[in-house]
Amino acid sequence: MESGEMVSPPKKLIEGFRELATSTIGNVLDDMKISGVIQNIKPISPGFRFAGGAFTVKEVTGVIGTYTNEDFKLGQVIDSAQDGHVIMIDNGGQQVSTWGGIASFAAQKRGVAGLVVDGGVRDLDEIREFNFPVFSRYVVPTSGKGRVKILSMNTVIKIDGIRVRPGDIIVGDGTGIVCIPIEIAEEVLNKAKKMDEQDKQATEEIRRGLTFTEALRKYAKI
């Protein structure tokens, strides 16, 4: 299995993004003409949210028996991820589970912030019980053993068409997921904080009687 360099963003950046909504960050990425919104992968349970640096994984899938159980090195992935990482798995949108309840518990114990899978997961009830933030294209019972091979860790992947590199900052909430390139993360954070403050000001003024039309005129980005 190919393995690239692991990257962990500064904790201060992660803490800043943890306080922001993906909608606000998405507005900033639009203004900067950066494609970073992952549109078709959602939290598998309400209330899941995370922010962290990307720990990337690339997989390939075939019919059962194409690969051996030894090819499905999920334990190595979980054991390699570090505190605060978001595990990002590119399985090409395959309708096969590459993750389940025990994997969620093990990742949570390591301090992993969350999981994004362009493919499938299973054991929804257990994942909810452990309260580990999982975002996935599918929830299916079908096992990845014998069907999935892990090709690489910490290499460039694509999730729902969006390029993700090790160390890019990933933020997920009930609305969806955004990927912020690490080299512009501080700029995005500063702009998103200002936009978030405007949203709060607009909400407060509407509470005091400002109409929504007036708020749109005053705060164009809400």
C-alpha positions in Angstrom: 0.0 0.0 0.0 1.3 3.4 -1.0 1.7 5.9 1.8 2.5 9.6 1.5 3.4 12.2 4.0 1.0 12.8 6.9 0.1 16.5 7.4 -1.6 18.0 10.5 -2.9 21.6 10.3 -2.3 24.0 13.2 -4.8 23.4 16.0 -5.6 27.1 16.1 -7.0 26.9 12.6 -9.0 23.9 13.3 -10.5 25.5 16.4 -11.5 28.6 14.4 -13.3 26.6 11.7 -15.1 24.5 14.3 -17.1 27.5 15.2 -18.3 28.2 11.7 -21.1 26.8 9.5 -20.3 25.1 6.2 -22.7 27.5 4.5 -20.7 30.5 5.7 -17.4 28.9 4.6 -19.0 27.9 1.2 -19.9 31.6 0.6 -16.3 32.6 1.1 -15.0 29.8 -1.2 -17.5 31.1 -3.8 -16.2 34.6 -3.5 -12.6 33.3 -3.9 -13.7 31.1 -6.9 -12.5 27.9 -5.2 -14.3 24.6 -5.6 -14.5 23.1 -2.2 -18.1 22.2 -1.5 -18.8 18.4 -1.4 -22.4 18.3 -2.4 -23.6 14.7 -2.4 -22.3 13.3 0.8 -24.3 14.0 4.0 -24.2 13.1 7.7 -25.8 9.7 8.3 -27.4 11.0 11.5 -28.6 14.4 12.7 -26.3 16.5 14.9 -23.0 15.1 13.4 -20.4 17.8 12.8 -16.6 18.0 12.8 -13.5 20.1 11.7 -10.1 18.7 11.2 -7.2 18.0 8.8 -7.7 15.5 6.0 -6.2 12.0 6.4 -6.8 10.6 2.9 -7.4 7.1 1.8 -7.9 5.7 -1.7 -9.7 2.4 -2.3 -10.8 0.2 -5.2 -13.8 -2.1 -5.3 -14.7 -5.3 -7.2 -17.2 -8.2 -6.8 -16.8 -10.4 -3.8 -13.6 -12.5 -4.1 -11.8 -10.0 -6.2 -9.5 -9.1 -3.2 -8.5 -10.8 0.0 -9.3 -9.8 3.5 -5.7 -8.8 3.9 -6.2 -6.2 1.1 -8.7 -4.4 3.3 -6.2 -2.8 5.6 -8.7 -0.6 7.5 -7.0 -1.3 10.8 -3.8 0.2 9.5 -5.7 3.3 8.4 -7.3 3.8 11.8 -4.0 3.1 13.6 -2.2 5.6 11.4 -4.7 8.5 11.8 -3.8 11.1 14.5 -5.8 13.1 17.0 -7.9 15.7 15.2 -7.8 14.1 11.7 -10.8 13.6 9.5 -10.5 10.3 7.6 -11.4 10.9 4.0 -12.1 7.7 2.0 -12.3 7.8 -1.8 -14.1 4.6 -2.8 -15.4 6.0 -6.1 -19.0 6.2 -4.9 -19.3 2.4 -4.7 -22.3 1.0 -2.9 -20.3 -1.2 -0.6 -19.5 -0.6 3.1 -16.0 0.3 3.9 -16.7 1.2 7.6 -18.8 0.1 10.5 -19.6 0.4 14.2 -16.4 -1.1 15.7 -14.2 1.0 13.3 -16.1 4.1 14.5 -15.4 3.2 18.1 -11.7 2.6 17.5 -11.3 5.8 15.5 -13.1 7.8 18.2 -10.7 6.3 20.9 -7.8 7.6 18.8 -9.2 11.1 18.8 -10.2 11.1 15.1 -12.6 14.0 14.5 -14.8 12.3 11.9 -15.2 10.3 8.7 -16.2 11.1 5.1 -16.7 8.2 2.7 -17.4 8.5 -1.0 -19.0 5.1 -0.9 -20.8 3.2 1.8 -20.8 2.5 5.6 -22.9 0.3 7.8 -23.9 -0.3 11.4 -25.8 2.9 11.6 -27.3 2.2 15.0 -23.9 1.5 16.5 -22.4 4.6 15.0 -25.2 6.7 16.5 -24.6 5.0 19.8 -20.9 5.9 19.8 -21.8 9.4 18.5 -18.9 9.3 16.0 -19.5 11.8 13.1 -19.8 9.8 9.9 -20.7 11.3 6.5 -21.3 8.9 3.7 -22.9 8.6 0.2 -24.6 5.3 1.2 -25.6 3.2 4.2 -25.6 -0.4 3.2 -25.1 -3.8 4.9 -22.7 -5.1 2.2 -19.3 -5.8 3.6 -16.1 -4.5 2.1 -14.2 -7.7 3.0 -13.3 -9.5 -0.2 -14.6 -6.6 -2.3 -12.4 -3.6 -1.3 -8.7 -3.0 -1.5 -7.0 0.0 0.1 -4.5 1.4 -2.4 -3.0 4.3 -0.5 -3.0 6.6 2.5 -2.0 10.3 2.5 -2.1 10.8 -1.2 -4.3 13.2 -3.3 -7.8 11.8 -3.7 -11.2 13.0 -5.0 -14.4 13.1 -2.9 -17.5 13.7 -5.0 -15.3 15.3 -7.6 -13.5 17.6 -5.2 -9.7 17.3 -4.8 -8.6 16.6 -1.3 -5.0 16.5 -0.2 -3.5 15.4 3.1 -3.8 18.3 5.6 -6.5 20.2 3.8 -9.1 21.4 6.4 -12.4 19.6 6.3 -15.5 21.0 8.0 -18.8 19.1 8.2 -22.2 19.9 9.7 -25.9 19.1 9.0 -25.8 21.1 5.7 -22.8 19.2 4.2 -19.0 19.3 3.9 -16.4 21.8 2.7 -12.7 21.3 1.9 -10.4 24.3 2.5 -7.0 24.1 0.8 -4.4 24.4 3.6 -2.4 27.1 1.9 -5.3 29.6 2.0 -7.0 28.3 5.2 -6.1 31.3 7.3 -7.4 33.7 4.7 -10.7 31.7 4.4 -11.0 31.6 8.2 -10.7 35.4 8.6 -13.2 36.1 5.9 -15.6 33.5 7.2 -15.4 35.0 10.7 -16.4 38.4 9.4 -19.3 36.9 7.4 -20.4 35.0 10.4 -20.5 38.2 12.5 -22.6 39.9 9.8 -25.0 37.0 9.9 -25.3 37.4 13.7 -25.8 41.1 13.4 -28.5 40.6 10.7 -30.3 38.1 12.9 -30.3 40.5 15.9 -31.6 43.4 13.8 -34.4 41.2 12.4 -35.3 40.3 16.0 -35.6 44.0 16.7 -37.9 44.6 13.7 -35.8 44.9 10.6 -37.5 43.2 7.6 -35.8 40.5 5.7 -35.7 42.7 2.5 -34.0 45.5 4.5 -31.6 42.9 6.0 -30.7 41.7 2.5 -30.1 45.2 1.4 -27.8 45.9 4.4 -26.1 42.5 4.5 -25.7 41.2 1.0 -24.1 37.9 2.0 -26.7 36.6 4.4 
